[in-house]
Amino acid sequence: MRFTRLTISLIAFGALFLGAAQAQAKSCSSFAVIQAYNADKSEIKVKWTKGKVNKFFPKPEGSPTDTTKIPGKCKTKVTKKKIFPVKSTGGRLSVTQIRTNFEGKMLNDTDDKNWLPAKLKELIEGKTEVVLIIRPGIGKDAPLNITTVYLPANEEDFKEIKRLEDQAEDI
């Protein structure tokens, strides 16, 4: 009986791990400008752009270059699509997150249903280039969702990078 429970637990863990790995494998990221937000359908319309990761995500001199948690580039099949769902409220893992790019801090107020639409409006009006993280939803036929929007580096990011570089000592 004990062997059977262990076997079932291992099989269940393996299936869960494989499912998570498959979902991560389908995740991707790309540069885009958000063109419109449809509040009734909770969707955004995007225009895909080409950007440079090293300019968008600056790092202090001497930091490892492989520290990004950004999924790989999106395939043509994804970038042909122009409209994606977004979610303004919910748990941290289900809401469309707006994050800073240097420290990766989530800026959303997940309890305020008006926070995300207001931020999207600001990005649309400013024609701001962002990095979108696109992931499939849960379920076999779940649509792709915008799960994270990374904002471009700002003056505070560059000041913090300069501070870290000035603080570093040569060995």
ChimeraX commands (.cxc) that place a marker at each C-alpha (Angstrom):
marker #1 position 0.00,0.00,0.00 radius 0.5
marker #1 position 2.80,2.43,0.88 radius 0.5
marker #1 position 4.58,1.74,-2.44 radius 0.5
marker #1 position 1.37,2.51,-4.33 radius 0.5
marker #1 position 0.89,5.89,-2.63 radius 0.5
marker #1 position 4.50,6.80,-3.33 radius 0.5
marker #1 position 4.15,5.78,-6.97 radius 0.5
marker #1 position 0.95,7.77,-7.39 radius 0.5
marker #1 position 2.54,10.79,-5.71 radius 0.5
marker #1 position 5.56,10.63,-8.01 radius 0.5
marker #1 position 3.39,10.29,-11.11 radius 0.5
marker #1 position 1.20,13.23,-10.02 radius 0.5
marker #1 position 4.26,15.37,-9.28 radius 0.5
marker #1 position 5.76,14.48,-12.66 radius 0.5
marker #1 position 2.56,15.39,-14.49 radius 0.5
marker #1 position 2.33,18.68,-12.61 radius 0.5
marker #1 position 5.98,19.49,-13.33 radius 0.5
marker #1 position 5.58,18.60,-17.03 radius 0.5
marker #1 position 2.44,20.75,-17.29 radius 0.5
marker #1 position 4.23,23.72,-15.74 radius 0.5
marker #1 position 7.20,23.22,-18.04 radius 0.5
marker #1 position 4.93,23.09,-21.10 radius 0.5
marker #1 position 3.15,26.30,-20.05 radius 0.5
marker #1 position 6.49,28.03,-19.51 radius 0.5
marker #1 position 7.71,26.76,-22.88 radius 0.5
marker #1 position 4.78,28.52,-24.57 radius 0.5
marker #1 position 5.49,31.81,-22.79 radius 0.5
marker #1 position 7.15,34.51,-24.82 radius 0.5
marker #1 position 7.97,38.20,-24.81 radius 0.5
marker #1 position 8.22,40.96,-27.35 radius 0.5
marker #1 position 8.42,44.73,-27.67 radius 0.5
marker #1 position 5.15,46.50,-28.44 radius 0.5
marker #1 position 3.24,49.75,-28.21 radius 0.5
marker #1 position -0.24,49.44,-26.73 radius 0.5
marker #1 position -2.59,51.18,-29.16 radius 0.5
marker #1 position -6.02,50.76,-27.58 radius 0.5
marker #1 position -7.82,49.39,-24.55 radius 0.5
marker #1 position -11.35,48.00,-24.74 radius 0.5
marker #1 position -12.74,48.15,-21.19 radius 0.5
marker #1 position -15.93,46.25,-22.08 radius 0.5
marker #1 position -13.99,43.23,-23.36 radius 0.5
marker #1 position -10.89,43.73,-21.14 radius 0.5
marker #1 position -8.64,43.59,-24.19 radius 0.5
marker #1 position -5.75,45.59,-25.53 radius 0.5
marker #1 position -4.69,46.14,-29.12 radius 0.5
marker #1 position -0.95,46.15,-29.71 radius 0.5
marker #1 position 1.47,47.17,-32.44 radius 0.5
marker #1 position 4.58,44.99,-32.39 radius 0.5
marker #1 position 7.93,46.80,-32.50 radius 0.5
marker #1 position 11.60,45.88,-32.49 radius 0.5
marker #1 position 13.61,46.89,-29.47 radius 0.5
marker #1 position 16.93,46.10,-27.86 radius 0.5
marker #1 position 16.90,44.25,-24.57 radius 0.5
marker #1 position 20.21,45.70,-23.39 radius 0.5
marker #1 position 18.92,49.27,-23.90 radius 0.5
marker #1 position 15.50,48.52,-22.42 radius 0.5
marker #1 position 16.79,46.59,-19.40 radius 0.5
marker #1 position 20.02,48.38,-18.39 radius 0.5
marker #1 position 22.24,46.69,-15.82 radius 0.5
marker #1 position 25.12,47.96,-13.74 radius 0.5
marker #1 position 28.58,47.38,-15.18 radius 0.5
marker #1 position 29.89,43.97,-14.19 radius 0.5
marker #1 position 26.49,42.41,-13.46 radius 0.5
marker #1 position 25.77,39.01,-15.01 radius 0.5
marker #1 position 24.11,39.27,-18.42 radius 0.5
marker #1 position 21.90,36.22,-17.94 radius 0.5
marker #1 position 19.88,37.44,-14.94 radius 0.5
marker #1 position 16.72,38.26,-16.91 radius 0.5
marker #1 position 13.55,36.29,-16.26 radius 0.5
marker #1 position 12.04,37.35,-19.57 radius 0.5
marker #1 position 10.85,34.42,-21.71 radius 0.5
marker #1 position 12.22,34.01,-25.23 radius 0.5
marker #1 position 11.12,35.97,-28.27 radius 0.5
marker #1 position 7.60,35.34,-29.56 radius 0.5
marker #1 position 7.09,33.34,-32.71 radius 0.5
marker #1 position 5.40,34.81,-35.77 radius 0.5
marker #1 position 2.18,32.97,-34.90 radius 0.5
marker #1 position 1.87,35.06,-31.73 radius 0.5
marker #1 position 2.97,38.37,-33.22 radius 0.5
marker #1 position 0.41,38.11,-36.02 radius 0.5
marker #1 position -2.20,38.49,-33.31 radius 0.5
marker #1 position -3.03,42.10,-32.39 radius 0.5
marker #1 position -5.64,41.79,-29.61 radius 0.5
marker #1 position -5.03,40.16,-26.22 radius 0.5
marker #1 position -7.04,39.88,-23.01 radius 0.5
marker #1 position -5.90,41.66,-19.84 radius 0.5
marker #1 position -7.20,41.34,-16.29 radius 0.5
marker #1 position -7.24,44.31,-13.91 radius 0.5
marker #1 position -8.10,42.64,-10.59 radius 0.5
marker #1 position -7.50,39.33,-8.92 radius 0.5
marker #1 position -4.68,37.46,-7.30 radius 0.5
marker #1 position -1.11,38.35,-8.03 radius 0.5
marker #1 position -0.72,35.44,-10.46 radius 0.5
marker #1 position -3.93,36.14,-12.38 radius 0.5
marker #1 position -3.82,39.92,-12.86 radius 0.5
marker #1 position -2.01,41.64,-15.75 radius 0.5
marker #1 position 1.01,43.05,-13.95 radius 0.5
marker #1 position 2.76,46.33,-14.71 radius 0.5
marker #1 position 6.39,46.09,-13.59 radius 0.5
marker #1 position 9.48,48.23,-13.51 radius 0.5
marker #1 position 12.26,46.77,-15.58 radius 0.5
marker #1 position 15.30,47.37,-13.38 radius 0.5
marker #1 position 14.07,45.95,-10.08 radius 0.5
marker #1 position 11.02,44.13,-11.45 radius 0.5
marker #1 position 8.69,45.59,-8.81 radius 0.5
marker #1 position 4.98,45.14,-9.48 radius 0.5
marker #1 position 3.28,48.55,-9.46 radius 0.5
marker #1 position -0.37,47.41,-9.64 radius 0.5
marker #1 position -2.96,47.95,-6.96 radius 0.5
marker #1 position -4.60,44.55,-7.42 radius 0.5
marker #1 position -7.70,45.59,-5.43 radius 0.5
marker #1 position -8.40,48.68,-7.53 radius 0.5
marker #1 position -10.23,47.81,-10.77 radius 0.5
marker #1 position -9.46,51.29,-12.15 radius 0.5
marker #1 position -5.67,51.16,-11.67 radius 0.5
marker #1 position -4.79,49.04,-14.73 radius 0.5
marker #1 position -7.12,50.85,-17.18 radius 0.5
marker #1 position -5.68,54.21,-16.04 radius 0.5
marker #1 position -2.11,52.98,-16.51 radius 0.5
marker #1 position -2.95,51.49,-19.92 radius 0.5
marker #1 position -4.49,54.83,-20.96 radius 0.5
marker #1 position -1.28,56.59,-19.88 radius 0.5
marker #1 position 0.84,54.16,-21.94 radius 0.5
marker #1 position -1.45,54.56,-24.98 radius 0.5
marker #1 position -1.37,58.37,-24.82 radius 0.5
marker #1 position 2.41,58.38,-24.45 radius 0.5
marker #1 position 2.88,55.80,-27.23 radius 0.5
marker #1 position 5.25,54.10,-24.81 radius 0.5
marker #1 position 7.20,51.09,-26.02 radius 0.5
marker #1 position 6.94,48.27,-23.48 radius 0.5
marker #1 position 7.86,44.61,-23.20 radius 0.5
marker #1 position 4.86,42.31,-23.09 radius 0.5
marker #1 position 4.99,38.86,-21.52 radius 0.5
marker #1 position 2.45,36.58,-23.16 radius 0.5
marker #1 position 1.40,33.28,-21.62 radius 0.5
marker #1 position -1.34,30.78,-22.32 radius 0.5
marker #1 position -4.17,30.59,-19.84 radius 0.5
marker #1 position -5.01,27.45,-17.90 radius 0.5
marker #1 position -6.73,24.77,-19.94 radius 0.5
marker #1 position -6.22,23.14,-23.30 radius 0.5
marker #1 position -7.89,25.82,-25.44 radius 0.5
marker #1 position -7.21,28.83,-23.20 radius 0.5
marker #1 position -6.31,32.01,-25.09 radius 0.5
marker #1 position -2.96,33.74,-24.81 radius 0.5
marker #1 position -2.96,36.50,-22.18 radius 0.5
marker #1 position -0.81,39.51,-21.47 radius 0.5
marker #1 position 0.45,38.60,-18.00 radius 0.5
marker #1 position 3.13,41.24,-17.53 radius 0.5
marker #1 position 3.96,44.64,-19.01 radius 0.5
marker #1 position 7.51,45.84,-18.35 radius 0.5
marker #1 position 7.93,49.61,-18.45 radius 0.5
marker #1 position 10.98,51.20,-20.09 radius 0.5
marker #1 position 13.92,52.30,-17.97 radius 0.5
marker #1 position 13.37,55.70,-16.40 radius 0.5
marker #1 position 15.55,58.34,-14.75 radius 0.5
marker #1 position 15.30,56.65,-11.34 radius 0.5
marker #1 position 16.60,53.38,-12.85 radius 0.5
marker #1 position 19.59,55.13,-14.40 radius 0.5
marker #1 position 20.35,56.96,-11.11 radius 0.5
marker #1 position 20.28,53.65,-9.21 radius 0.5
marker #1 position 22.56,52.02,-11.78 radius 0.5
marker #1 position 25.00,54.94,-11.49 radius 0.5
marker #1 position 24.87,54.71,-7.68 radius 0.5
marker #1 position 25.64,50.97,-7.80 radius 0.5
marker #1 position 28.49,51.50,-10.26 radius 0.5
marker #1 position 29.97,54.32,-8.13 radius 0.5
marker #1 position 29.70,52.14,-5.03 radius 0.5
marker #1 position 31.47,49.17,-6.65 radius 0.5
marker #1 position 35.14,48.63,-5.99 radius 0.5
marker #1 position 37.67,47.38,-8.48 radius 0.5
marker #1 position 39.40,44.22,-7.37 radius 0.5
marker link #1:1,2 radius 0.2
marker link #1:2,3 radius 0.2
marker link #1:3,4 radius 0.2
marker link #1:4,5 radius 0.2
marker link #1:5,6 radius 0.2
marker link #1:6,7 radius 0.2
marker link #1:7,8 radius 0.2
marker link #1:8,9 radius 0.2
marker link #1:9,10 radius 0.2
marker link #1:10,11 radius 0.2
marker link #1:11,12 radius 0.2
marker link #1:12,13 radius 0.2
marker link #1:13,14 radius 0.2
marker link #1:14,15 radius 0.2
marker link #1:15,16 radius 0.2
marker link #1:16,17 radius 0.2
marker link #1:17,18 radius 0.2
marker link #1:18,19 radius 0.2
marker link #1:19,20 radius 0.2
marker link #1:20,21 radius 0.2
marker link #1:21,22 radius 0.2
marker link #1:22,23 radius 0.2
marker link #1:23,24 radius 0.2
marker link #1:24,25 radius 0.2
marker link #1:25,26 radius 0.2
marker link #1:26,27 radius 0.2
marker link #1:27,28 radius 0.2
marker link #1:28,29 radius 0.2
marker link #1:29,30 radius 0.2
marker link #1:30,31 radius 0.2
marker link #1:31,32 radius 0.2
marker link #1:32,33 radius 0.2
marker link #1:33,34 radius 0.2
marker link #1:34,35 radius 0.2
marker link #1:35,36 radius 0.2
marker link #1:36,37 radius 0.2
marker link #1:37,38 radius 0.2
marker link #1:38,39 radius 0.2
marker link #1:39,40 radius 0.2
marker link #1:40,41 radius 0.2
marker link #1:41,42 radius 0.2
marker link #1:42,43 radius 0.2
marker link #1:43,44 radius 0.2
marker link #1:44,45 radius 0.2
marker link #1:45,46 radius 0.2
marker link #1:46,47 radius 0.2
marker link #1:47,48 radius 0.2
marker link #1:48,49 radius 0.2
marker link #1:49,50 radius 0.2
marker link #1:50,51 radius 0.2
marker link #1:51,52 radius 0.2
marker link #1:52,53 radius 0.2
marker link #1:53,54 radius 0.2
marker link #1:54,55 radius 0.2
marker link #1:55,56 radius 0.2
marker link #1:56,57 radius 0.2
marker link #1:57,58 radius 0.2
marker link #1:58,59 radius 0.2
marker link #1:59,60 radius 0.2
marker link #1:60,61 radius 0.2
marker link #1:61,62 radius 0.2
marker link #1:62,63 radius 0.2
marker link #1:63,64 radius 0.2
marker link #1:64,65 radius 0.2
marker link #1:65,66 radius 0.2
marker link #1:66,67 radius 0.2
marker link #1:67,68 radius 0.2
marker link #1:68,69 radius 0.2
marker link #1:69,70 radius 0.2
marker link #1:70,71 radius 0.2
marker link #1:71,72 radius 0.2
marker link #1:72,73 radius 0.2
marker link #1:73,74 radius 0.2
marker link #1:74,75 radius 0.2
marker link #1:75,76 radius 0.2
marker link #1:76,77 radius 0.2
marker link #1:77,78 radius 0.2
marker link #1:78,79 radius 0.2
marker link #1:79,80 radius 0.2
marker link #1:80,81 radius 0.2
marker link #1:81,82 radius 0.2
marker link #1:82,83 radius 0.2
marker link #1:83,84 radius 0.2
marker link #1:84,85 radius 0.2
marker link #1:85,86 radius 0.2
marker link #1:86,87 radius 0.2
marker link #1:87,88 radius 0.2
marker link #1:88,89 radius 0.2
marker link #1:89,90 radius 0.2
marker link #1:90,91 radius 0.2
marker link #1:91,92 radius 0.2
marker link #1:92,93 radius 0.2
marker link #1:93,94 radius 0.2
marker link #1:94,95 radius 0.2
marker link #1:95,96 radius 0.2
marker link #1:96,97 radius 0.2
marker link #1:97,98 radius 0.2
marker link #1:98,99 radius 0.2
marker link #1:99,100 radius 0.2
marker link #1:100,101 radius 0.2
marker link #1:101,102 radius 0.2
marker link #1:102,103 radius 0.2
marker link #1:103,104 radius 0.2
marker link #1:104,105 radius 0.2
marker link #1:105,106 radius 0.2
marker link #1:106,107 radius 0.2
marker link #1:107,108 radius 0.2
marker link #1:108,109 radius 0.2
marker link #1:109,110 radius 0.2
marker link #1:110,111 radius 0.2
marker link #1:111,112 radius 0.2
marker link #1:112,113 radius 0.2
marker link #1:113,114 radius 0.2
marker link #1:114,115 radius 0.2
marker link #1:115,116 radius 0.2
marker link #1:116,117 radius 0.2
marker link #1:117,118 radius 0.2
marker link #1:118,119 radius 0.2
marker link #1:119,120 radius 0.2
marker link #1:120,121 radius 0.2
marker link #1:121,122 radius 0.2
marker link #1:122,123 radius 0.2
marker link #1:123,124 radius 0.2
marker link #1:124,125 radius 0.2
marker link #1:125,126 radius 0.2
marker link #1:126,127 radius 0.2
marker link #1:127,128 radius 0.2
marker link #1:128,129 radius 0.2
marker link #1:129,130 radius 0.2
marker link #1:130,131 radius 0.2
marker link #1:131,132 radius 0.2
marker link #1:132,133 radius 0.2
marker link #1:133,134 radius 0.2
marker link #1:134,135 radius 0.2
marker link #1:135,136 radius 0.2
marker link #1:136,137 radius 0.2
marker link #1:137,138 radius 0.2
marker link #1:138,139 radius 0.2
marker link #1:139,140 radius 0.2
marker link #1:140,141 radius 0.2
marker link #1:141,142 radius 0.2
marker link #1:142,143 radius 0.2
marker link #1:143,144 radius 0.2
marker link #1:144,145 radius 0.2
marker link #1:145,146 radius 0.2
marker link #1:146,147 radius 0.2
marker link #1:147,148 radius 0.2
marker link #1:148,149 radius 0.2
marker link #1:149,150 radius 0.2
marker link #1:150,151 radius 0.2
marker link #1:151,152 radius 0.2
marker link #1:152,153 radius 0.2
marker link #1:153,154 radius 0.2
marker link #1:154,155 radius 0.2
marker link #1:155,156 radius 0.2
marker link #1:156,157 radius 0.2
marker link #1:157,158 radius 0.2
marker link #1:158,159 radius 0.2
marker link #1:159,160 radius 0.2
marker link #1:160,161 radius 0.2
marker link #1:161,162 radius 0.2
marker link #1:162,163 radius 0.2
marker link #1:163,164 radius 0.2
marker link #1:164,165 radius 0.2
marker link #1:165,166 radius 0.2
marker link #1:166,167 radius 0.2
marker link #1:167,168 radius 0.2
marker link #1:168,169 radius 0.2
marker link #1:169,170 radius 0.2
marker link #1:170,171 radius 0.2
view
